[in-house]
């Protein structure tokens, strides 16, 4: 059951009224409910679809967790070993853990859940897993060849471990029975769920007993719900609302850098942006600090390379930073044969330099950034048409090859080791949220060498080598580094931001006295 408290400020947004009107009332005697509002819809039961919501709400857990630096730490597996040849991993399952149906977690149950996950879209396909079996109290993972980031994959939400009774005979998830400190009590996809404290949890009992989650895709709606007191925690505040919420006497706004980047991705394989010089010119036309300060309200977050300093393994302080130099941009375009037309738009062989930029409004800052980039690129003679569509339009245009420019936010730490996302997005042809049509042998060789090496110094050299290729050829053009935002009611204490966005931290919070 979800809470329905009276609105504490007058709201004019019909969206808020729609979201809260159907919620059943609670008697005063019932315990308070900690309400969370976020942008993520609950698309289904399977962890490959909505595992991130169940993980963030601490209903489901994974074999591995990560520390503040993204290093693997015990989760449902309390220790692990790797064979000398790197192909066999053995993970000892924590004893005394119960699923929410009160059945025991065993190695066999964990192996069965991973085998179901292997058959679905998800990160495990990257590892080249030959088999997952149970041997006594250990899950044994046999790889076709060594894959060093395996432990990071086992912390991803698509590998949530569910009870055997959660699946039907065909391995389809029928109900969410995890091992987390909260047990699901209500699920109404795509918008909401409710959960309560699980008395049989293997770890420390959370102080907050009852919680709920509501999906609200519009940033303005989430902001209004924070202001009205209709949620204790609102995840992901749109930049124009941050200053307003900071002035509230009943809220705290938390802001922390995360390994997410706003990227402008051109087509590197076809069309006007295929030459590297054109991509370099587009980058030189972008006034990143202007975008960061005026649009994101976050001075200092203009992206001078792909990764910020908060990802030290992948941030190379020696790289020449991406700069703003419109004169140099015009010179590069002129060398490529582009000359100004009567209206100032560059032309070549009678065709204007006109590009369609796809973006989406799920992240409310993206259309604003797109408009800013449209104006900046116009200054160097590039005519950009901005199309704000569903986020699915970008993968669709990627797949059919019609993509010219795309603007989106990419999180390189949903799998805690950024190498996993880079391998998926960039290597050997890339994927739909990575470069289009970019082939770079030196980049591929650097990632291959990184995977093959056990020497930390050599691994660092190869990371820097890969990033140098991205910085030079710009198959994706970094625009701004993200900061994550939370609005938290002053009725609670202990809130924090997980840089890897795996949890809302409910079990560490408490009601204020």
N, C-alpha and C positions, 0 to 999 in steps of 0.2 A: 504494500500500500504506500502511496506517495502522500506527502503532506500537502495541505492547501491552507496556507496562512493568509489572512486578509492583506491586501496591498497597503503598504505604508506610505506610498506617495501616489498621487494621481497619475495614471499612465494614459497616453493617447494612442499607443501602438496597438492596433488590432491584433497583431501577432502575439503579443504577450497575453492578451485576453483569451485568445484561442488556446494558447498553451496551458493556461492555468485553470480555465473555466471548468474543464471536465474532471479535475482532480477531486476525489472524495474528501469530505471533511474529516478531521480527527477530533476526538474528544480531548478535552484539556488534560485528562489524566494520562493520556498516552505519552510515551517518551518522544522527545524532540527528534526530528528527522534531519539529518545533514544532507541538504539538497545540492547537487552538482549540476551545472549546466555547461554543456560543451558543444562544439560544432559537429561532432561525429555521429552520424546515424548508425543504428544497429541494423546492418544489412541482412543478418541471418544468424544462425546458431554456430556455424562452423568457425573455428579459430582462424582459418584462412581468410574469412570475410570480416568478422567482427571481433576477433580475438583481442584487438587493442583496447576495446571498450571494457571487456571482461577483465583484462589484465590491469588496466588503469583503475578500475573500481575494486581491485584486489579480491575478485571472486575466483579467478583462475591464476595458477602459477606455472612457472617453467622449471626445468631441471637446473638451470644456472641463473644467477642474478648478476648484477654488475655493481662496482663501487663508483664513487664520484668521478673517477678518471676513466671509466668504461672498462676496467679490468674485470675478468670473470671472478665471481665469488660464489660460494655454495648457495644453492637454492633447494629444490627437492633432491638434488644430488649433493651429498655432503663432501665428496672428494672424487678425484678422477686421475687416471693415468693414461699416458700415450705410449704406444709401442715405439721401439727404436726406429722402425721404418716409417712411422707416422701414419700408418694405415689402420691401426686398431686402437680404439678408445674405449676405456672401461670406466663407467660411472657408478659409484656406490650409492644406492638409494637410501635416503634418510629413513630411519626407523621411527615408528610411532605416528606416522602421518595418516590422517583419515580424509577420505573424500566426503563431500557433503551428503552422501547417502549413508555415511558411517561405515563404508567398506574401507579396507586397508589399502594404502598405496603399496604396491609391490613392483619389483623390477619388471615382471611380466605385464602389469597394467601400464607402466610407463612406456615399455617397448611397443605395446599395442597402439598406444596413442600416437607415438612417433611414426609408426608405420602407416597409420591413417593420414597423418600430416604429410608424409612423403608422397602420397598419391594425389594431393591437392596442390593448387597453385600456392607457392610460398618459397621461402628462402632455402629450405632443405634441398631443393633441386640443385642448388649451386655446389653442394658439397661432394657430389658424386658418390652417394652412399650405396654400397653393395648390399648391405643387410643391417637390420637392427634386431637383436635378439636379447633374451634374458638368460643370464647364467647365475644361478643362486640369487644373491641380492644385488647383482650388477646388471646394468644395461650395457650391452656390448655393441658398439657401432663399428662396422667394417667398411672402410672406404676403398674405392677403386684406385685412388692415388692419394697422397698426402694433401690435406687441406687444413692449413694452420688456423683459419678463423672459425673452425667448427664450433668451439665453445660459445662464440658470439651468436651463432645461429640458434643455439639451444637456449638463448635468453630472449628470443624474438617471440612476439605474441602468437604467431601462427603455430608455434610449438607448445602452446598451453597443454598441460596434462589433465585430461578428463577421466572420470571413472569409467570402467568397462560398461556399466549400465547406462552411460550417456549415449551409447551408439546402438544403432540397430544392426541386424545381421549383415548388412551391406556396408557397414562402417559410416553411415550417415548419422550426424549428431542429432539426437532427439530432444535432449535437454542439457542444460549446463550444470554439471556436477564437478566442481573443481575442488581445490584444497586450500583456498585462501581464507583469510580471516573473516570474510563476509560471504554469506550464503544467499543465493538468489531466491527472492520470494515472489517477484512479479516480473514478467517480461512481456512487453508489448512493442515489438518492432514496428516501425523503425525508430520510434521516438523515446521510449522510456523503459526503465527497469527500476526495481527496488530490491534492497538486500538488507539482511540483518546479521548481526554478529554471530559467528559460528562458534558455539561453545566447545566443540571438539578440535579447535585449531591447534596445530602443533607448536606454534610460536606464542609470543606474548599476546594476550587478549587486548584488542583495541578499546579505548575508552568510549568512543562513539558507537552506540549500539545499532542505530538504524540509519540507512542512507538511501538516496535515490539518485537517478541520473536522468536528465532530460536533454534530448538533442534539439538544438536551436541553431539552424544554419546561418542566420543573419546576425552579423556582429552587433547591429543596433538593438536587436531583440535581447541579446545576451546582456548588453550594457544596461538596458532598462530593467531587466530582472535583477541585476546586481543593485541598482539604485533603489528599487522598490523593496528590497529585502526578501524577494521570492527565491533566493538561492544563497547558500552560505559560501559557495565557491563557484566562480564563473571563470571558465578557462578560455583564454585567447581573446583579449580585448582589442578592438580595432583602434589604431593609433589616434584618431581624432577624439576618442572618448577617454583616453588615459588621463589627460590633465583634469577633465571634469570629475572623474571618479576619485582622483587624488584629493580633491577638495571636500569629499564626503567625510562627515564625522563618524560614520558608522562602518566604514570600509577601510581595508588596507589594500594597496596595489603593490604586488611583487613583480619585479622585472629582473630577468636574468638572461645572459647570452646563451644560446643553444647552437648546436652544429647544423643549423638550417640556413640556406642561402637563397636569396632571390636571384634567379638566373634568367637571362635573355638568351634563348637558344636559337641560333640560325641554322638553316639548312646548309651543311658543309659539303654536301655531295652534288647539289644541282642548283641552278638559278644564279641570281646575282651575288649571293653570299658564298658561293663555292670557293672563290679565291680567298686565301688567307688574308690578303691585304684589305679586302672589303670588310671582313670580320674585325680586323684590327682597327679599321676606320670607324666602324660602329662603336667599338669600345671607347675610342678616343673622343667620340662625340657625347659621351655620357658624363654628366656632372654628378657623380655619385654622392658626394657630400651634400649637394643641394637636395637630392632625393631623400637622403637619410634624415636631414634636418627638417625639411618642409613637409614631406609626405609621411615619413615614419615617425617623426618627432623623436628621433634617436640620433643626435649628432655623434659622429665618430664611428658609425656603423657602415659607412660606404665601403664596399668590398674591393680592396686593392689586390686580392688574389682569391682563389676559390675558398680556402679555409681561413677562419679568423684565428687569433692567438689562443682562443680557448680550446683549440684542437692542436696542441703543440706538435704532435707527431707529424702532422700534415701541413703545418704552416711554416713556410721557409722564409725566415727573416732576411735572407740574402736575395730574394727575388726582386727584380725591378718592379715597383708597384704599378698597377694599372692607373693611368693618368687621364686627366681631362685636357685635351688639346685640340679644339675644333679646327685650327689652322692645319695641323698635321693630318687630321682626318680628311680635310678637303684635298690636301696634296696627295695622299694615298689614293683617293678615289679618282683624282685627275690622272694619275699614272696608269690606272686601270681603264682609261678611256672614257670616263664619265665627265660630261661637260654641262654647264648650267643651261637650262632652257629659259624661255621668256618669263616663265613664272617662278624661276629660281630652282625648280626641281631638276636634278641631274638627269641627263639623257645619254643613251648610247645606241647608235644605229637606229635612231628615231623612237626608241622605247624609253619611257621614264623609269627612274629608279623608284618603283612603288612596291612596297612590301606589306603583306597582311600579317598583323600581330594577333595571335590568339592568346586569350587569357580567360580567367574565370573569377566569379565574385564570391566563391566559398571563403576565400581570404579577402576581406574587404579592402585591404591595402593594394591588391594587385591592379584593379582597374585604375586607381589613382596613380600608381607608378607608371602604368602603361601610358596614361595621358601625358605625364611628365616626359617620358621618353619620346613620345610622339613629337612634342614640341622641340626637344633637344635635337633629335635627328633631323627635323625640318630645317634647323639652322645650318646644317651642312649639306642640304639639298636632297635628303631622303624623305620621300612621301610615305608615311606609315598610316595604314588603316587599322584601327583598333577594333577587334571583334571580341566582345565579352560573351562567352558561351559557357556551356557546362564544361567541367574539367575533362570529361570524356572526349571532348572535341580535339584535345591535343594528342592523345594516343591515336585517335582515329586518323588525324592528318599525318601523323608520323608513319603509320602503317601503310597508308596509300601514297606516301611520298609527296603530298601537296603542301606540307608544312613549309612556311617561309620564315616566320619568327614565332616563338612561343615565350611567354613570360609566366613563370611559376615559382613556387617555393619548394625547394628540395631539401628534405631532412636526411643528412648523411649519418645519422646515429640512431635510426629506428632499430637497426642492428647495431649494437654498441661499437663494433669495430668498423670505421668508415670504409675499410678495404672491401668489405662485402658489397656495399652499395656501389662503390666504384667499379668493382668487377662486373656487376650486373649492368650498370648504366653505360659504361664506357668501353669495356674491353671487347676486342674482336667484333666490331660492328655495332655494339651498343644496344640499348633497349629504349622503350618508348619515353622514358623520362630522362634520357641521356642525349648525347650528340646524335644528329642525323647525318649519315653519309660520311662520317669521319673515320679515316683509317690512318693509324700512326704506329709504325712498327716499333719505334723507340719506346712509346708509351706501353705497348703490350709487353715488350721485353722487360721493362722495369717492373711491371706487376708480376710477371712470371718469375723474375729473379727474387722479388720480395717473398713470394710464396715458397720458393725453394730454399731460402737462406735461414739459418739458425743464428746468425751473427747479428746482434742488435745494431751495430754500427753499419753493417752492410744493408740491413733492412732500412735504416734511416736514409742512407744514400739513395736507395731505389725509390723511396717515397718522394724525395726531393726531385729525383730525375723525372718521375712521372708528372709531378706538378709543374716542372719547367716546360714540359711539352704542352700542357693545357694552357699555361700562361702565354706561350709563344703563339700557338695556333688558334686559340679561343674557339674550340668547338662548342663550348658554352661560355657565355660572357657573364661573369659575376657582377651583380649590381649592388646588393646590400646584404650584410649579415643580419640575421634575425636576433631579436630579443623576445623571449617568451614572456607573457603577461598573465597574471592571475589577479582577480579581484576577490578578496576574502572578507567575510563579515567579521566585525570585531567581537562577535559572540563566540568565536573560536580562537584557539591558540595553536601554535606549532606548525603552521602552514609553511611550505617551501616548494620550490620548483625543481622537479627532476630534470636535469639537463638532457637525459636520454628519453624523456617523455614516456616512461614505462608505467608510472603510477601517479595518481593524484595525491598520494600520501595520506589517505584517510586514517590508516591505523596509527599514524604518529601524531594526529591532531586530537584535541580535547576541547570540550566546552569550557569557555572562560568562566571563572568563578564570579 
